């Protein structure tokens, strides 16, 4: 039993504009199946994507207020010229350079048009087969504890676990990495960016929720009301949602 991350959920005041930005960033297409904007590979919307991790941009009335999101995306590049071209193209589409204490580093830190930070990485061998989305990176107090929870929740393989960084990837070795980066700051406000998970075909959603709670997840009320998904928090309070399978009765 395990859950699969199927999308990164990003809250935005102008969901169509932010969705189009991320489609440009990833070289994917944006789709508007309802009130949200889904960004995924291919011209036709396929959800959930059989391998990749899509992006679902959800409209909200409140703009970003936190100085820095605790979850951000890293984009892969294949060469120094690709890194420079992608950076220039995204700046032309509304991205802005940001300083978050990164110092002199070979990657470029930008924010999307609503202030959500992301990194355009220099070429790295580790990300040569991830696709355009290299990693989902989460700030945390204890990377080792986060690795234990998330590796069990997803049945993902730990590739590196230290006091400062934990790196996980799917057991199949496909798609982006999930990384936990040590930060001295505890979480204080709701996340602007989080993961949405889905039970694997044939798995029982209620049993998965029970398993997550036994691992240390807690139920969370963000005012979501009566919805077909369940909002939980990991042991450090990072929100995530467990979605209902397509076609499931609610």
Protein Blocks (a to p, Z undefined) as FASTA:
>chain_A
ZZddfbdcdddfblmlmmmmmmmmnopacddfblbccddehjbdcdddfkbccddddddf
bdcfbfbdfbdcddddfbfklmmmmmmmmmmnopacddehlapafbdcdddfkopacddd
dddfklmmnojblbdcdddfblmlmmmmmmmmnopacfbdcfkbccdddfklpajddddd
ddfbdcfbdcfbdcdddddehiafklmmmmmmmnopacddehnapafbdcdddfkopacd
ddddehiaZZ
